[in-house]
Amino acid sequence: MDPVAFFTARLTFQTDVSDVHAALPGRGFVLVDSRSTAAWNQGHIPGAVHLPTAEIPDRAEVLLDPAVPVVTYCWGPGCNGATRAALALARLGYDVREMIGGFEYWSREGFAVDGPAGLVEHPADPLTAPCGC
């Protein structure tokens, strides 16, 4: 494969936590958390929709507007759950991107997490933020 085509494709179908965080205020997309209910209840990105991957075929059309782009996330880089969720949504015709880094890097970069105690912000991990890219 041509390297330019490869990297262009990655940037077309993936985004990262910093870009999603920056885009949230004027959001032109819906953010989908594809993790389990137990993981969702521990904490999730504020404003995300909970739609576990296994439930996408049965619940996507109820929860998501096909005209609105979707960004999926799961736990983190050691997990391909967001990729699986993005594939399931793409098969249903949704315009979808995967948020690389997932919930792990969202929280490591110090962005707010909605959990049992409400909104919580932790200091950013100095090894991950600020990236500056």
C-alpha positions as CSV (number, residue, x, y, z in Angstrom):
1,M,0.0,0.0,0.0
2,D,1.1,3.5,-0.7
3,P,2.2,5.3,2.5
4,V,0.4,8.5,1.7
5,A,-2.9,6.6,1.1
6,F,-2.4,4.6,4.3
7,F,-1.8,7.6,6.5
8,T,-4.6,9.5,4.8
9,A,-7.0,6.6,5.5
10,R,-6.0,6.5,9.2
11,L,-6.7,10.3,9.6
12,T,-10.0,9.9,7.7
13,F,-11.3,7.1,10.0
14,Q,-9.5,7.8,13.3
15,T,-9.4,10.7,15.7
16,D,-7.7,11.2,19.1
17,V,-8.8,12.2,22.5
18,S,-7.4,15.8,22.2
19,D,-9.3,16.4,19.0
20,V,-12.5,15.0,20.4
21,H,-12.2,17.1,23.5
22,A,-11.6,20.2,21.4
23,A,-14.6,19.4,19.2
24,L,-17.1,18.6,22.1
25,P,-18.4,22.2,22.7
26,G,-19.7,22.6,19.1
27,R,-20.1,18.9,18.6
28,G,-21.2,17.8,15.2
29,F,-21.1,14.2,16.1
30,V,-22.3,11.7,18.7
31,L,-19.7,10.0,21.0
32,V,-20.4,6.3,21.6
33,D,-19.0,4.4,24.5
34,S,-18.9,0.8,23.4
35,R,-17.7,-0.6,26.8
36,S,-19.7,-2.9,29.2
37,T,-22.2,-1.5,31.6
38,A,-19.9,-2.1,34.5
39,A,-17.2,0.0,32.8
40,W,-19.7,2.7,31.9
41,N,-20.9,2.9,35.5
42,Q,-17.3,3.3,36.8
43,G,-17.0,6.4,34.6
44,H,-17.4,7.7,31.1
45,I,-16.9,10.7,28.9
46,P,-19.5,13.4,29.7
47,G,-22.2,13.5,27.0
48,A,-21.3,10.1,25.5
49,V,-24.0,7.6,24.6
50,H,-23.6,4.1,26.1
51,L,-24.0,1.5,23.3
52,P,-22.0,-1.7,23.9
53,T,-20.7,-3.3,20.7
54,A,-22.9,-6.4,21.0
55,E,-26.0,-4.2,21.2
56,I,-25.3,-2.1,18.1
57,P,-27.3,-4.2,15.6
58,D,-30.4,-4.0,17.8
59,R,-30.2,-0.5,19.4
60,A,-28.2,1.7,17.0
61,E,-31.2,2.9,15.0
62,V,-33.1,3.8,18.3
63,L,-30.2,5.7,19.8
64,L,-28.4,7.2,16.8
65,D,-29.4,9.5,14.0
66,P,-28.0,8.1,10.7
67,A,-27.4,11.7,9.5
68,V,-25.1,12.5,12.5
69,P,-21.5,11.3,12.4
70,V,-20.4,8.9,15.2
71,V,-17.1,8.6,17.1
72,T,-16.6,5.4,19.0
73,Y,-14.4,4.7,22.0
74,C,-13.6,1.8,24.3
75,W,-11.1,1.3,27.0
76,G,-7.7,2.2,25.4
77,P,-5.0,1.3,23.0
78,G,-4.7,-2.3,24.4
79,C,-8.3,-2.9,23.3
80,N,-9.9,-3.1,19.9
81,G,-13.4,-2.6,21.1
82,A,-13.8,0.8,19.5
83,T,-12.6,-0.7,16.2
84,R,-15.2,-3.4,16.4
85,A,-17.9,-0.9,17.3
86,A,-16.9,1.4,14.4
87,L,-17.0,-1.6,12.0
88,A,-20.5,-2.6,13.2
89,L,-21.8,1.0,12.8
90,A,-20.1,1.3,9.4
91,R,-21.8,-1.9,8.3
92,L,-25.1,-0.2,9.2
93,G,-24.3,2.8,7.1
94,Y,-23.2,5.3,9.8
95,D,-20.4,7.8,9.1
96,V,-18.0,6.7,11.9
97,R,-14.6,7.3,13.2
98,E,-12.7,5.6,16.0
99,M,-11.2,7.6,18.9
100,I,-7.7,6.2,19.4
101,G,-6.5,6.2,23.0
102,G,-10.0,5.5,24.3
103,F,-11.2,6.2,27.8
104,E,-7.7,5.5,29.2
105,Y,-6.1,8.4,27.4
106,W,-9.1,10.6,27.9
107,S,-8.6,10.3,31.7
108,R,-4.8,10.3,31.5
109,E,-4.9,13.7,29.7
110,G,-6.9,15.1,32.6
111,F,-10.2,15.5,30.8
112,A,-13.4,15.4,32.9
113,V,-15.0,12.0,33.6
114,D,-18.6,11.5,34.6
115,G,-18.9,8.8,37.2
116,P,-20.7,7.8,40.4
117,A,-19.5,11.0,42.2
118,G,-20.5,13.2,39.3
119,L,-17.9,15.1,37.1
120,V,-14.4,14.5,38.2
121,E,-11.1,15.9,36.8
122,H,-7.8,14.4,37.7
123,P,-4.4,16.0,36.9
124,A,-3.0,15.1,33.5
125,D,-0.4,12.4,33.4
126,P,2.8,14.3,32.6
127,L,3.9,11.4,30.3
128,T,0.9,11.9,28.0
129,A,-0.1,15.5,28.2
130,P,0.3,18.0,26.7
131,C,1.2,16.2,23.5
132,G,1.4,19.4,21.4
133,C,0.9,17.6,18.2
